[in-house]
Amino acid sequence: MLARLVANRLLEIRQIFRQPLSSRSFSTALNYHIDSPDNNPEQPWEFTDVNKEKAKEILSHYPSNYKQSAVIPLLDLAQQQHGGWLTVSAMNAVAKIIEVAPIRVYEVATFYSMFNRSKVGKYHLLVCGTTPCMIRGSREIEDALLKHLGVKRNEVTKDGLFSVGEMECMEDVTPKRVVEIVEMLRKGEKLPPGTQNPLRIKSGPEGGNTTLLSEPKPPPCRDLDAC
């Protein structure tokens, strides 16, 4: 079972690289950048006046010789300003503020799944692509999402509400529950925190405890007086 899942994943990656360069969806396998009209280094970008003040406040938390430590909160601020995703020019602006080479900012933005390198929906739904979660049914969960929303991975629905991506690791859900979550979000309802698997309670195992059903017995103590 495990070998088959791994083989299928490798086949997906090979198929991507067999496609012509212009038609590859690099974000399904790699965080790869190709200049586009709305995402290129020549496109002007800067923080708004309000966010410039927020950036100054963020920098005030770090020594002047360690500005680079502010890269994550500044990228988060830039992403919020830019509608939930980061352009190359936005990352360049952050690099200029913290006085590092742009590649140092790219490294952070492409490493953490909290940063998006392409347009996403208002609700960006991420499904885990690791082998353990594939065994637990993450591919079926992703298929249920894509079919229900009528999009491919990394596409945005026509109403701009939803997009589906890949990450590590997701909350515990089922194919049925993930569709219910989409409809709750569409209605503006608040999701309950924690696991979304109805068979689990908080961090407990599915179906309830099978061990430690009573108070554990204390360890035996030596009779020190008998020594």
Order of alpha helices (4+ residues) and beta strands (2+ residues): alpha-alpha-alpha-alpha-alpha-beta-alpha-alpha-beta-alpha
